[in-house]
Amino acid sequence: MERRSSRREREVVDGVVEYEAAKVIAIDLDIGPRTVVVYRPNTMMTRKAKTLSDLVRMKSIKMIA
């Protein structure tokens, strides 16, 4: 069974796709920058993205919510 991304992970992906730094994403979401750094690879594994650019590409062609 595949794990779904949490709401927070999806919000982090949105920030990553907009090329925001972890610190900026953290401020926008009112979480710590380290939390953003932890969520990013978790989300990449969930979505089976090998690189950050894969994640951005998936999001841009609407493969992920």
PDB file of N, CA, C and O in Angstrom:
ATOM      1  N   MET A   1       0.839  -1.180   0.000  1.00  0.00           N
ATOM      2  CA  MET A   1       0.000   0.000   0.000  1.00  0.00           C
ATOM      3  C   MET A   1       0.884   1.244   0.000  1.00  0.00           C
ATOM      4  O   MET A   1       1.835   1.349   0.775  1.00  0.00           O
ATOM      5  N   GLU A   2       0.557   2.173  -0.874  1.00  0.00           N
ATOM      6  CA  GLU A   2       1.351   3.377  -1.022  1.00  0.00           C
ATOM      7  C   GLU A   2       0.943   4.432   0.003  1.00  0.00           C
ATOM      8  O   GLU A   2      -0.241   4.639   0.268  1.00  0.00           O
ATOM      9  N   ARG A   3       1.941   5.089   0.569  1.00  0.00           N
ATOM     10  CA  ARG A   3       1.683   6.140   1.544  1.00  0.00           C
ATOM     11  C   ARG A   3       1.357   7.428   0.816  1.00  0.00           C
ATOM     12  O   ARG A   3       2.016   7.786  -0.160  1.00  0.00           O
ATOM     13  N   ARG A   4       0.339   8.121   1.294  1.00  0.00           N
ATOM     14  CA  ARG A   4      -0.021   9.424   0.712  1.00  0.00           C
ATOM     15  C   ARG A   4       0.763  10.519   1.412  1.00  0.00           C
ATOM     16  O   ARG A   4       1.120  10.390   2.583  1.00  0.00           O
ATOM     17  N   SER A   5       1.023  11.574   0.702  1.00  0.00           N
ATOM     18  CA  SER A   5       1.722  12.716   1.283  1.00  0.00           C
ATOM     19  C   SER A   5       0.773  13.466   2.205  1.00  0.00           C
ATOM     20  O   SER A   5      -0.431  13.548   1.958  1.00  0.00           O
ATOM     21  N   SER A   6       1.337  14.003   3.259  1.00  0.00           N
ATOM     22  CA  SER A   6       0.534  14.808   4.177  1.00  0.00           C
ATOM     23  C   SER A   6       0.284  16.175   3.554  1.00  0.00           C
ATOM     24  O   SER A   6       0.929  16.551   2.575  1.00  0.00           O
ATOM     25  N   ARG A   7      -0.639  16.898   4.121  1.00  0.00           N
ATOM     26  CA  ARG A   7      -0.943  18.255   3.657  1.00  0.00           C
ATOM     27  C   ARG A   7       0.306  19.112   3.719  1.00  0.00           C
ATOM     28  O   ARG A   7       0.576  19.885   2.799  1.00  0.00           O
ATOM     29  N   ARG A   8       1.061  18.986   4.780  1.00  0.00           N
ATOM     30  CA  ARG A   8       2.278  19.785   4.961  1.00  0.00           C
ATOM     31  C   ARG A   8       3.323  19.445   3.904  1.00  0.00           C
ATOM     32  O   ARG A   8       3.991  20.336   3.380  1.00  0.00           O
ATOM     33  N   GLU A   9       3.463  18.167   3.593  1.00  0.00           N
ATOM     34  CA  GLU A   9       4.404  17.766   2.545  1.00  0.00           C
ATOM     35  C   GLU A   9       4.003  18.361   1.200  1.00  0.00           C
ATOM     36  O   GLU A   9       4.857  18.805   0.432  1.00  0.00           O
ATOM     37  N   ARG A  10       2.712  18.369   0.919  1.00  0.00           N
ATOM     38  CA  ARG A  10       2.246  18.975  -0.334  1.00  0.00           C
ATOM     39  C   ARG A  10       2.533  20.475  -0.356  1.00  0.00           C
ATOM     40  O   ARG A  10       2.883  21.022  -1.402  1.00  0.00           O
ATOM     41  N   GLU A  11       2.390  21.136   0.781  1.00  0.00           N
ATOM     42  CA  GLU A  11       2.695  22.563   0.853  1.00  0.00           C
ATOM     43  C   GLU A  11       4.181  22.817   0.631  1.00  0.00           C
ATOM     44  O   GLU A  11       4.555  23.796  -0.014  1.00  0.00           O
ATOM     45  N   VAL A  12       5.026  21.941   1.162  1.00  0.00           N
ATOM     46  CA  VAL A  12       6.470  22.070   0.953  1.00  0.00           C
ATOM     47  C   VAL A  12       6.793  21.884  -0.530  1.00  0.00           C
ATOM     48  O   VAL A  12       7.615  22.618  -1.078  1.00  0.00           O
ATOM     49  N   VAL A  13       6.156  20.912  -1.183  1.00  0.00           N
ATOM     50  CA  VAL A  13       6.376  20.701  -2.611  1.00  0.00           C
ATOM     51  C   VAL A  13       5.999  21.958  -3.393  1.00  0.00           C
ATOM     52  O   VAL A  13       6.709  22.350  -4.318  1.00  0.00           O
ATOM     53  N   ASP A  14       4.898  22.581  -3.029  1.00  0.00           N
ATOM     54  CA  ASP A  14       4.489  23.809  -3.711  1.00  0.00           C
ATOM     55  C   ASP A  14       5.583  24.867  -3.612  1.00  0.00           C
ATOM     56  O   ASP A  14       5.876  25.553  -4.591  1.00  0.00           O
ATOM     57  N   GLY A  15       6.186  25.000  -2.436  1.00  0.00           N
ATOM     58  CA  GLY A  15       7.277  25.956  -2.267  1.00  0.00           C
ATOM     59  C   GLY A  15       8.506  25.581  -3.068  1.00  0.00           C
ATOM     60  O   GLY A  15       9.162  26.443  -3.652  1.00  0.00           O
ATOM     61  N   VAL A  16       8.818  24.295  -3.095  1.00  0.00           N
ATOM     62  CA  VAL A  16       9.985  23.818  -3.847  1.00  0.00           C
ATOM     63  C   VAL A  16       9.793  24.091  -5.335  1.00  0.00           C
ATOM     64  O   VAL A  16      10.720  24.524  -6.019  1.00  0.00           O
ATOM     65  N   VAL A  17       8.588  23.836  -5.829  1.00  0.00           N
ATOM     66  CA  VAL A  17       8.296  24.049  -7.250  1.00  0.00           C
ATOM     67  C   VAL A  17       8.454  25.526  -7.615  1.00  0.00           C
ATOM     68  O   VAL A  17       8.816  25.853  -8.746  1.00  0.00           O
ATOM     69  N   GLU A  18       8.188  26.393  -6.682  1.00  0.00           N
ATOM     70  CA  GLU A  18       8.341  27.830  -6.929  1.00  0.00           C
ATOM     71  C   GLU A  18       9.771  28.297  -6.661  1.00  0.00           C
ATOM     72  O   GLU A  18      10.039  29.498  -6.622  1.00  0.00           O
ATOM     73  N   TYR A  19      10.680  27.353  -6.478  1.00  0.00           N
ATOM     74  CA  TYR A  19      12.114  27.618  -6.283  1.00  0.00           C
ATOM     75  C   TYR A  19      12.391  28.490  -5.057  1.00  0.00           C
ATOM     76  O   TYR A  19      13.297  29.324  -5.078  1.00  0.00           O
ATOM     77  N   GLU A  20      11.624  28.300  -4.007  1.00  0.00           N
ATOM     78  CA  GLU A  20      11.852  29.031  -2.767  1.00  0.00           C
ATOM     79  C   GLU A  20      12.877  28.277  -1.921  1.00  0.00           C
ATOM     80  O   GLU A  20      12.958  27.049  -1.954  1.00  0.00           O
ATOM     81  N   ALA A  21      13.642  29.038  -1.175  1.00  0.00           N
ATOM     82  CA  ALA A  21      14.614  28.441  -0.257  1.00  0.00           C
ATOM     83  C   ALA A  21      13.870  27.819   0.920  1.00  0.00           C
ATOM     84  O   ALA A  21      12.743  28.208   1.226  1.00  0.00           O
ATOM     85  N   ALA A  22      14.500  26.865   1.568  1.00  0.00           N
ATOM     86  CA  ALA A  22      13.890  26.190   2.718  1.00  0.00           C
ATOM     87  C   ALA A  22      13.479  27.200   3.792  1.00  0.00           C
ATOM     88  O   ALA A  22      12.430  27.056   4.419  1.00  0.00           O
ATOM     89  N   LYS A  23      14.298  28.202   3.995  1.00  0.00           N
ATOM     90  CA  LYS A  23      14.003  29.210   5.008  1.00  0.00           C
ATOM     91  C   LYS A  23      12.723  29.994   4.666  1.00  0.00           C
ATOM     92  O   LYS A  23      11.919  30.295   5.548  1.00  0.00           O
ATOM     93  N   VAL A  24      12.550  30.312   3.399  1.00  0.00           N
ATOM     94  CA  VAL A  24      11.352  31.043   2.952  1.00  0.00           C
ATOM     95  C   VAL A  24      10.117  30.167   3.086  1.00  0.00           C
ATOM     96  O   VAL A  24       9.076  30.620   3.562  1.00  0.00           O
ATOM     97  N   ILE A  25      10.231  28.917   2.667  1.00  0.00           N
ATOM     98  CA  ILE A  25       9.109  27.980   2.802  1.00  0.00           C
ATOM     99  C   ILE A  25       8.725  27.840   4.270  1.00  0.00           C
ATOM    100  O   ILE A  25       7.543  27.849   4.613  1.00  0.00           O
ATOM    101  N   ALA A  26       9.727  27.711   5.132  1.00  0.00           N
ATOM    102  CA  ALA A  26       9.486  27.553   6.569  1.00  0.00           C
ATOM    103  C   ALA A  26       8.746  28.757   7.140  1.00  0.00           C
ATOM    104  O   ALA A  26       7.816  28.595   7.930  1.00  0.00           O
ATOM    105  N   ILE A  27       9.147  29.947   6.751  1.00  0.00           N
ATOM    106  CA  ILE A  27       8.478  31.158   7.243  1.00  0.00           C
ATOM    107  C   ILE A  27       7.031  31.187   6.763  1.00  0.00           C
ATOM    108  O   ILE A  27       6.122  31.482   7.538  1.00  0.00           O
ATOM    109  N   ASP A  28       6.815  30.878   5.474  1.00  0.00           N
ATOM    110  CA  ASP A  28       5.455  30.879   4.923  1.00  0.00           C
ATOM    111  C   ASP A  28       4.540  29.889   5.633  1.00  0.00           C
ATOM    112  O   ASP A  28       3.360  30.169   5.844  1.00  0.00           O
ATOM    113  N   LEU A  29       5.089  28.724   6.003  1.00  0.00           N
ATOM    114  CA  LEU A  29       4.280  27.664   6.614  1.00  0.00           C
ATOM    115  C   LEU A  29       4.326  27.678   8.137  1.00  0.00           C
ATOM    116  O   LEU A  29       3.661  26.875   8.791  1.00  0.00           O
ATOM    117  N   ASP A  30       5.109  28.587   8.694  1.00  0.00           N
ATOM    118  CA  ASP A  30       5.263  28.707  10.141  1.00  0.00           C
ATOM    119  C   ASP A  30       5.801  27.407  10.758  1.00  0.00           C
ATOM    120  O   ASP A  30       5.296  26.920  11.770  1.00  0.00           O
ATOM    121  N   ILE A  31       6.841  26.867  10.115  1.00  0.00           N
ATOM    122  CA  ILE A  31       7.545  25.695  10.623  1.00  0.00           C
ATOM    123  C   ILE A  31       9.040  25.987  10.569  1.00  0.00           C
ATOM    124  O   ILE A  31       9.451  27.008  10.017  1.00  0.00           O
ATOM    125  N   GLY A  32       9.843  25.116  11.126  1.00  0.00           N
ATOM    126  CA  GLY A  32      11.284  25.312  11.119  1.00  0.00           C
ATOM    127  C   GLY A  32      11.896  24.927   9.782  1.00  0.00           C
ATOM    128  O   GLY A  32      11.384  24.042   9.097  1.00  0.00           O
ATOM    129  N   PRO A  33      13.003  25.591   9.402  1.00  0.00           N
ATOM    130  CA  PRO A  33      13.667  25.262   8.142  1.00  0.00           C
ATOM    131  C   PRO A  33      14.123  23.802   8.087  1.00  0.00           C
ATOM    132  O   PRO A  33      14.116  23.188   7.019  1.00  0.00           O
ATOM    133  N   ARG A  34      14.515  23.255   9.218  1.00  0.00           N
ATOM    134  CA  ARG A  34      14.949  21.857   9.262  1.00  0.00           C
ATOM    135  C   ARG A  34      13.786  20.921   8.902  1.00  0.00           C
ATOM    136  O   ARG A  34      13.989  19.892   8.257  1.00  0.00           O
ATOM    137  N   THR A  35      12.587  21.279   9.318  1.00  0.00           N
ATOM    138  CA  THR A  35      11.406  20.485   8.987  1.00  0.00           C
ATOM    139  C   THR A  35      11.216  20.436   7.472  1.00  0.00           C
ATOM    140  O   THR A  35      10.881  19.389   6.918  1.00  0.00           O
ATOM    141  N   VAL A  36      11.430  21.563   6.810  1.00  0.00           N
ATOM    142  CA  VAL A  36      11.320  21.617   5.348  1.00  0.00           C
ATOM    143  C   VAL A  36      12.360  20.691   4.728  1.00  0.00           C
ATOM    144  O   VAL A  36      12.061  19.955   3.787  1.00  0.00           O
ATOM    145  N   VAL A  37      13.569  20.728   5.252  1.00  0.00           N
ATOM    146  CA  VAL A  37      14.655  19.905   4.732  1.00  0.00           C
ATOM    147  C   VAL A  37      14.345  18.413   4.909  1.00  0.00           C
ATOM    148  O   VAL A  37      14.757  17.597   4.085  1.00  0.00           O
ATOM    149  N   VAL A  38      13.631  18.057   5.963  1.00  0.00           N
ATOM    150  CA  VAL A  38      13.249  16.659   6.207  1.00  0.00           C
ATOM    151  C   VAL A  38      12.083  16.249   5.304  1.00  0.00           C
ATOM    152  O   VAL A  38      12.076  15.140   4.769  1.00  0.00           O
ATOM    153  N   TYR A  39      11.106  17.130   5.133  1.00  0.00           N
ATOM    154  CA  TYR A  39       9.937  16.810   4.308  1.00  0.00           C
ATOM    155  C   TYR A  39      10.291  16.624   2.841  1.00  0.00           C
ATOM    156  O   TYR A  39       9.697  15.787   2.162  1.00  0.00           O
ATOM    157  N   ARG A  40      11.245  17.388   2.350  1.00  0.00           N
ATOM    158  CA  ARG A  40      11.577  17.354   0.921  1.00  0.00           C
ATOM    159  C   ARG A  40      11.967  15.953   0.449  1.00  0.00           C
ATOM    160  O   ARG A  40      11.369  15.463  -0.509  1.00  0.00           O
ATOM    161  N   PRO A  41      12.937  15.286   1.072  1.00  0.00           N
ATOM    162  CA  PRO A  41      13.276  13.934   0.581  1.00  0.00           C
ATOM    163  C   PRO A  41      12.169  12.910   0.854  1.00  0.00           C
ATOM    164  O   PRO A  41      12.000  11.966   0.084  1.00  0.00           O
ATOM    165  N   ASN A  42      11.418  13.090   1.941  1.00  0.00           N
ATOM    166  CA  ASN A  42      10.298  12.180   2.206  1.00  0.00           C
ATOM    167  C   ASN A  42       9.293  12.247   1.070  1.00  0.00           C
ATOM    168  O   ASN A  42       8.800  11.221   0.601  1.00  0.00           O
ATOM    169  N   THR A  43       8.997  13.449   0.637  1.00  0.00           N
ATOM    170  CA  THR A  43       8.052  13.651  -0.453  1.00  0.00           C
ATOM    171  C   THR A  43       8.601  13.088  -1.753  1.00  0.00           C
ATOM    172  O   THR A  43       7.862  12.506  -2.546  1.00  0.00           O
ATOM    173  N   MET A  44       9.897  13.261  -1.968  1.00  0.00           N
ATOM    174  CA  MET A  44      10.506  12.728  -3.185  1.00  0.00           C
ATOM    175  C   MET A  44      10.406  11.202  -3.219  1.00  0.00           C
ATOM    176  O   MET A  44      10.140  10.619  -4.270  1.00  0.00           O
ATOM    177  N   MET A  45      10.619  10.558  -2.075  1.00  0.00           N
ATOM    178  CA  MET A  45      10.499   9.098  -2.022  1.00  0.00           C
ATOM    179  C   MET A  45       9.056   8.669  -2.258  1.00  0.00           C
ATOM    180  O   MET A  45       8.803   7.710  -2.988  1.00  0.00           O
ATOM    181  N   THR A  46       8.108   9.380  -1.640  1.00  0.00           N
ATOM    182  CA  THR A  46       6.699   9.051  -1.803  1.00  0.00           C
ATOM    183  C   THR A  46       6.287   9.149  -3.255  1.00  0.00           C
ATOM    184  O   THR A  46       5.521   8.321  -3.749  1.00  0.00           O
ATOM    185  N   ARG A  47       6.789  10.149  -3.931  1.00  0.00           N
ATOM    186  CA  ARG A  47       6.398  10.398  -5.315  1.00  0.00           C
ATOM    187  C   ARG A  47       7.316   9.715  -6.326  1.00  0.00           C
ATOM    188  O   ARG A  47       7.133   9.850  -7.536  1.00  0.00           O
ATOM    189  N   LYS A  48       8.298   8.985  -5.817  1.00  0.00           N
ATOM    190  CA  LYS A  48       9.259   8.250  -6.654  1.00  0.00           C
ATOM    191  C   LYS A  48      10.036   9.174  -7.599  1.00  0.00           C
ATOM    192  O   LYS A  48      10.317   8.822  -8.745  1.00  0.00           O
ATOM    193  N   ALA A  49      10.374  10.356  -7.094  1.00  0.00           N
ATOM    194  CA  ALA A  49      11.197  11.299  -7.856  1.00  0.00           C
ATOM    195  C   ALA A  49      12.650  11.068  -7.472  1.00  0.00           C
ATOM    196  O   ALA A  49      12.989  11.046  -6.289  1.00  0.00           O
ATOM    197  N   LYS A  50      13.504  10.895  -8.469  1.00  0.00           N
ATOM    198  CA  LYS A  50      14.918  10.644  -8.190  1.00  0.00           C
ATOM    199  C   LYS A  50      15.678  11.930  -7.901  1.00  0.00           C
ATOM    200  O   LYS A  50      16.633  11.936  -7.125  1.00  0.00           O
ATOM    201  N   THR A  51      15.248  13.018  -8.531  1.00  0.00           N
ATOM    202  CA  THR A  51      15.913  14.300  -8.334  1.00  0.00           C
ATOM    203  C   THR A  51      14.871  15.370  -8.048  1.00  0.00           C
ATOM    204  O   THR A  51      13.675  15.176  -8.261  1.00  0.00           O
ATOM    205  N   LEU A  52      15.355  16.492  -7.565  1.00  0.00           N
ATOM    206  CA  LEU A  52      14.471  17.618  -7.297  1.00  0.00           C
ATOM    207  C   LEU A  52      13.825  18.109  -8.588  1.00  0.00           C
ATOM    208  O   LEU A  52      12.665  18.522  -8.589  1.00  0.00           O
ATOM    209  N   SER A  53      14.570  18.064  -9.675  1.00  0.00           N
ATOM    210  CA  SER A  53      13.990  18.496 -10.953  1.00  0.00           C
ATOM    211  C   SER A  53      12.882  17.540 -11.411  1.00  0.00           C
ATOM    212  O   SER A  53      11.933  17.971 -12.066  1.00  0.00           O
ATOM    213  N   ASP A  54      12.990  16.256 -11.078  1.00  0.00           N
ATOM    214  CA  ASP A  54      11.902  15.315 -11.372  1.00  0.00           C
ATOM    215  C   ASP A  54      10.637  15.719 -10.624  1.00  0.00           C
ATOM    216  O   ASP A  54       9.536  15.679 -11.172  1.00  0.00           O
ATOM    217  N   LEU A  55      10.809  16.105  -9.375  1.00  0.00           N
ATOM    218  CA  LEU A  55       9.677  16.524  -8.554  1.00  0.00           C
ATOM    219  C   LEU A  55       9.012  17.760  -9.150  1.00  0.00           C
ATOM    220  O   LEU A  55       7.786  17.836  -9.228  1.00  0.00           O
ATOM    221  N   VAL A  56       9.816  18.714  -9.564  1.00  0.00           N
ATOM    222  CA  VAL A  56       9.290  19.939 -10.184  1.00  0.00           C
ATOM    223  C   VAL A  56       8.565  19.595 -11.487  1.00  0.00           C
ATOM    224  O   VAL A  56       7.487  20.123 -11.760  1.00  0.00           O
ATOM    225  N   ARG A  57       9.157  18.714 -12.282  1.00  0.00           N
ATOM    226  CA  ARG A  57       8.536  18.309 -13.560  1.00  0.00           C
ATOM    227  C   ARG A  57       7.214  17.625 -13.303  1.00  0.00           C
ATOM    228  O   ARG A  57       6.236  17.908 -13.995  1.00  0.00           O
ATOM    229  N   MET A  58       7.152  16.728 -12.323  1.00  0.00           N
ATOM    230  CA  MET A  58       5.905  16.030 -12.012  1.00  0.00           C
ATOM    231  C   MET A  58       4.815  17.005 -11.617  1.00  0.00           C
ATOM    232  O   MET A  58       3.670  16.891 -12.056  1.00  0.00           O
ATOM    233  N   LYS A  59       5.176  17.948 -10.797  1.00  0.00           N
ATOM    234  CA  LYS A  59       4.203  18.936 -10.339  1.00  0.00           C
ATOM    235  C   LYS A  59       3.742  19.821 -11.491  1.00  0.00           C
ATOM    236  O   LYS A  59       2.565  20.174 -11.572  1.00  0.00           O
ATOM    237  N   SER A  60       4.660  20.178 -12.378  1.00  0.00           N
ATOM    238  CA  SER A  60       4.301  21.086 -13.464  1.00  0.00           C
ATOM    239  C   SER A  60       3.382  20.431 -14.489  1.00  0.00           C
ATOM    240  O   SER A  60       2.597  21.125 -15.135  1.00  0.00           O
ATOM    241  N   ILE A  61       3.461  19.107 -14.656  1.00  0.00           N
ATOM    242  CA  ILE A  61       2.569  18.441 -15.591  1.00  0.00           C
ATOM    243  C   ILE A  61       1.393  17.783 -14.864  1.00  0.00           C
ATOM    244  O   ILE A  61       0.690  16.941 -15.423  1.00  0.00           O
ATOM    245  N   LYS A  62       1.200  18.183 -13.620  1.00  0.00           N
ATOM    246  CA  LYS A  62       0.039  17.766 -12.828  1.00  0.00           C
ATOM    247  C   LYS A  62      -0.025  16.281 -12.526  1.00  0.00           C
ATOM    248  O   LYS A  62      -1.109  15.721 -12.366  1.00  0.00           O
ATOM    249  N   MET A  63       1.143  15.639 -12.448  1.00  0.00           N
ATOM    250  CA  MET A  63       1.164  14.232 -12.067  1.00  0.00           C
ATOM    251  C   MET A  63       0.908  14.072 -10.576  1.00  0.00           C
ATOM    252  O   MET A  63       0.494  13.009 -10.112  1.00  0.00           O
ATOM    253  N   ILE A  64       1.164  15.150  -9.830  1.00  0.00           N
ATOM    254  CA  ILE A  64       0.972  15.089  -8.386  1.00  0.00           C
ATOM    255  C   ILE A  64       0.102  16.249  -7.967  1.00  0.00           C
ATOM    256  O   ILE A  64       0.071  17.295  -8.616  1.00  0.00           O
ATOM    257  N   ALA A  65      -0.610  16.047  -6.863  1.00  0.00           N
ATOM    258  CA  ALA A  65      -1.493  17.117  -6.359  1.00  0.00           C
ATOM    259  C   ALA A  65      -0.731  18.142  -5.579  1.00  0.00           C
ATOM    260  O   ALA A  65      -1.317  19.106  -5.087  1.00  0.00           O
TER     261      ALA A  65
END
